[in-house]
Amino acid sequence: MPIRPRSLLAAALASFLVGMVPPAATAQQPTQVLASIDPFRVAVAESAARDEDLAAFYRGRGFAPVWSGSEPVAVARRNALMTALTQAPTHGLPAARFDPAALVTRLRAARGPAELGRMEVELSRAYLDYARAVQSGILTPREVVPLIRREVPYADRQELLEDFIAAEAPLDFIRGLAPRNPEYVRLMRAKMQLEADLRTGGWGAAVPSAGLRLGSSGPAVVALRDRLTAMGWLGRTRTATYDAQIEAAVRAFQDSVGIEPDGVVGEGTRAALNVPPEERLQSVLVAMERERWMNFERGDRHIWVNLTDFHAQVVDHDRVTFETRSVIGAGSADRQTPEFSDVMEYMEINPYWYVPASIIRGEYGGRVPGGFQAVNNRGQVVGVSNVMVNGRVNYSLRQPPGPNNALGRVKFMFPNQYNIYLHDTPSRSLFAREVRTFSHGCIRLNDPLDFAYHLLERQEDDPVGFFDARLNSGANTRVDLVEPLPVHLVYRTAFTDTEGRLHFRNDVYGRDARLWSALAAEGVALGGLSG
């Protein structure tokens, strides 16, 4: 349901902002009247009783009002709430769920202290609902996609109320509930730009053919030129020839969608160019919801692995200081890499690879391959050729350090229940692929030694020499990180860089499609569209 025009909403607000008090309050101070009207407090108590947090909050203040009355603080609180609800769609939240005009209508219709008491509690519910949504999202991640194991930070509801009523500037407080990290702000700007594009008709005709390159000409080049201009990649030009300016714009676009920037419009580039703005806006709205799930401190220095981007980064104060290509889990449900956050505590040089039970049963059939070791529960190597008895895995199976070890020369550990970590690999050719979904779930790094050196710079004067000495020894060696690093495994098909440029990636696991369907079911709609 669309929000009423601002002018009508403002008029409706004006009619009740100074009048939300019991009828008998006209000649007395509102607080004095409310203190003496039992029906109001009884109604508050009865209405709040269905919600344990609201009941405790109002009980703690003797069922006195937060929103009711004509005194300036009550008016400021109501104004702040109505303004926030009006702006909910700006955050990609469902307009119908946060409809201030409907709330105003019910407020204006309230008669007598009992009805006003019930509306008092309804306003608190509306505030808490909005606060939860804008702070922490409207979906429960793993209910939509089980492999999103994100621990969403939910604020205490009573504290949200207490902090709000203690705020000197209620509007500033309620605006500050949304994520404050730079990425959320940049995504909001990108959302508004896409909505503006939709209002003006989108990006025009699709590019009709591929195979366009420097020197090409004709109608297909004109369509390419016009689409690049509408998308903001190319300035105004009348050329019908694929010139250096168009080539530079194509390269910039290719980089923004994770395609090797060769300046040639092949089928992959053409398909990416022809993705409609509505679809891109869906990706941005999903990314904003994902940001709300991560509304917590990421760490001034942290590791950021965007699965869809196939890269692992070290980020220092919102600036990428190291980046390497990555390989992630394959597309089948049992191999996909989950999403979660943890803390990297140490690296293991010349690691053992302990084979997961699923691989023991499936790929190895319980057999001990050549060069592998069977290990009992006391950590002792045992001489058996099969680690399964009657279908049950009785021993661990590991591959010792060496040039063929599946984990390569080093692994980076953030101990977690999913047994996921970052590591080297002897399978180097996979990093040349554009789509890199090949592992059993762990994340392989293209430049693991440089990654190790970068991490060790904070604690070793000669990080290269320190690491290489241990590597060359051939011995399995654990090196603790003096400053453990937060690790965030995320999945973003839309994201920005620090300059605010918007990037898109393919939905390789289909997770964002499922999230968008869930958001749409909750009432989230694409802004900028008429009708």
C-alpha positions, -999 to +999 in steps of 0.1 A: +000+000+000+016+033-009+020+060+017-004+090+015+011+121-001+032+141+024+008+171+023-022+150+033-002+133+060+011+166+074-025+179+076-036+148+094-007+149+118-015+186+126-050+177+137-039+154+165-004+164+176-018+188+202-050+170+209-041+135+220-054+138+256-086+127+273-116+151+266-116+164+301-080+176+299-088+209+281-086+231+312-059+212+331-023+201+326-024+167+306+000+150+331-023+159+360-053+146+342-037+114+331-025+107+367-061+109+379-079+088+352-079+052+361-096+041+328-066+053+308-041+034+330-063+003+331-065+004+293-027+007+290-022-022+314-047-044+296-034-036+261+002-041+272-005-074+290-002-094+258+034-084+254+058-093+282+082-065+274+056-038+270+039-049+302+071-047+322+080-013+307+046+003+315+044-014+349+078+001+357+065+036+350+031+031+367+014+029+334+021+066+327+020+077+291+049+080+267+031+094+236-002+107+250-007+144+259-001+178+245+031+187+263+061+193+240+079+161+248+049+139+239+044+159+207+081+155+198+079+118+203+048+114+181+063+136+155+095+115+155+076+083+152+054+095+124+084+109+105+103+076+108+073+056+097+069+079+067+105+073+057+104+035+062+103+028+024+136+048+021+152+019+040+135-007+018+109-016+044+073-024+036+052+008+034+019-010+043+034-024+075+047+011+086+017+032+075+016+064+095-016+077+079-035+046+090-021+051+125-032+088+125-067+078+114-070+054+144-056+081+167-081+107+155-109+082+160-100+074+196-126+087+221-123+087+258-095+076+281-098+039+275-094+042+238-066+067+242-049+042+266-051+015+239-037+038+213-008+047+237+002+010+236-003+007+199+021+036+193+047+018+215+042-014+194+046+005+162+078+021+175+092-013+186+082-029+153+099-002+133+130-002+156+135-039+152+130-038+114+153-009+107+180-021+131+180-058+125+159-065+094+124-080+088+135-115+080+150-143+101+178-153+078+181-191+084+143-195+082+146-184+045+180-199+037+193-224+062+230-219+053+228-182+064+240-189+099+242-152+108+237-143+144+215-112+141+219-087+169+185-079+184+183-049+208+165-054+241+130-040+235+126-025+270+159-007+265+148+006+232+118+022+249+138+035+279+165+050+256+139+066+234+121+084+262+154+095+277+165+110+244+166+148+243+161+147+205+136+119+197+138+123+160+176+121+160+174+090+182+150+071+160+169+080+129+200+067+145+185+032+148+194+023+112+229+009+105+255+037+105+282+019+086+294+035+054+282+006+032+245+009+043+246+046+036+261+040+001+235+013-006+207+038+003+221+063-022+223+036-049+187+026-041+175+062-046+194+065-079+179+032-092+145+044-082+151+077-100+161+057-131+129+037-129+108+068-126+123+082-158+117+050-178+147+028-169+178+023-191+162+021-225+164-006-252+184-038-246+217-043-264+205-065-293+237-084-301+271-094-289+305-094-306+308-056-304+343-042-301+365-012-310+357-002-345+322-018-347+293+004-359+256+003-366+223+001-346+237-023-320+265+001-311+239+029-309+218+008-285+250+000-265+259+037-264+225+048-252+223+021-225+257+029-212+247+066-210+214+058-192+233+037-167+258+065-160+289+048-175+292+071-206+288+108-211+266+122-238+278+114-273+264+111-308+288+085-322+275+054-339+309+039-339+325+018-311+352+043-302+378+045-274+353+064-252+327+035-254+354+009-249+365+026-217+329+027-205+325-010-213+357-018-194+344+001-164+311-016-165+327-051-169+348-044-138+316-035-119+300-068-126+330-090-121+338-097-158+374-095-170+375-059-184+386-066-220+364-039-235+346-064-258+309-070-255+307-107-256+276-127-245+284-125-208+288-087-210+257-083-231+237-104-206+249-082-177+242-050-196+206-061-203+197-070-167+168-046-160+171-019-134+142-035-115+163-066-110+193-046-099+171-027-074+160-060-059+196-069-053+202-036-036+172-041-013+184-075-004+218-062+003+203-035+027+184-062+045+217-082+048+234-051+062+208-048+089+215-084+099+251-073+105+244-041+124+273-045+147+310-035+148+329-054+121+363-046+136+385-017+125+406-045+109+388-075+096+387-102+069+358-099+044+350-128+021+322-120-003+313-154-017+297-141-048+327-120-056+352-149-053+377-127-033+390-125+002+400-092+016+417-076+046+399-044+054+414-016+075+391+012+085+368+006+054+398+004+031+409-028+014+446-033+022+449-068+008+429-089-017+432-123-033+411-145-055+392-173-038+374-205-046+343-213-026+320-243-021+303-259-051+267-253-059+252-285-045+234-281-011+260-302+008+290-282-005+278-246-004+298-223+019+277-211+048+275-174+059+286-165+093+311-144+113+338-156+136+373-147+148+406-159+131+429-170+159+458-187+143+474-201+111+488-236+107+518-239+085+524-273+068+489-284+078+474-319+081+442-323+062+416-342+083+391-356+058+355-348+066+333-379+074+311-371+044+341-374+020+353-406+038+319-422+032+313-408-002+344-403-023+367-427-004+343-454+006+362-457+039+395-467+022+428-451+032+443-437+000+481-439-005+499-413+015+471-409+040+470-419+076+443-435+098+443-420+133+425-433+164+408-412+190+441-409+210+458-393+180+479-424+172+485-435+136+471-470+131+478-494+103+444-501+088+433-500+052+397-490+058+385-466+085+349-478+084+334-509+101+298-518+092+293-484+076+305-465+107+336-443+106+358-457+134+390-437+128+400-402+116+416-400+082+443-374+075+467-364+048+502-354+062+519-321+051+535-321+017+533-308-018+501-327-026+482-319+006+447-307-002+452-277+021+485-267+005+511-250+026+490-231+051+455-229+065+439-200+085+418-210+114+387-194+130+374-225+148+337-230+141+311-257+142+309-258+104+346-268+100+351-239+075+385-222+071+407-204+046+436-223+030+461-228+003+455-254-025+476-273-050+448-269-076+460-236-090+442-237-123+408-230-108+417-194-099+417-185-136+380-193-139+355-165-137+330-185-116+349-203-088+326-227-071+346-259-067+354-267-030+337-288-004+328-256+015+361-242+027+376-211+010+408-216-011+431-186-016+451-178-047+478-159-027+479-177+006+516-169+014+511-132+008+480-133+029+500-148+057+528-122+054+502-095+055+486-108+087+521-113+103+532-078+096+515-067+128+536-090+150+568-099+132+597-076+121+604-099+092+571-116+084+584-133+052+615-147+069+595-158+099+569-177+078+593-192+053+616-206+080+587-226+094+574-235+060+608-248+049+611-269+080+583-292+067+570-295+102+534-289+111+535-256+130+508-234+147+513-197+147+489-177+169+478-143+158+486-117+185+457-097+174+429-122+164+409-109+134+371-109+129+362-129+098+330-123+079+318-147+053+291-128+034+270-131+003+264-098-016+252-097-051+251-059-048+278-039-030+297-006-033+333+004-031+346+033-010+341+057-039+304+048-039+304+029-072+278+002-073+289-034-081+269-065-089+276-102-089+257-133-099+235-150-074+256-182-076+237-201-049+203-186-056+201-173-021+193-137-029+164-148-052+149-166-022+155-136+001+138-112-024+108-135-026+106-134+012+109-096+013+083-092-014+060-115+006+065-091+036+054-062+014+087-047+003+081-031-031+103-015-058+101+023-055+100+046-084+074+027-103+040+041-111+007+022-108 
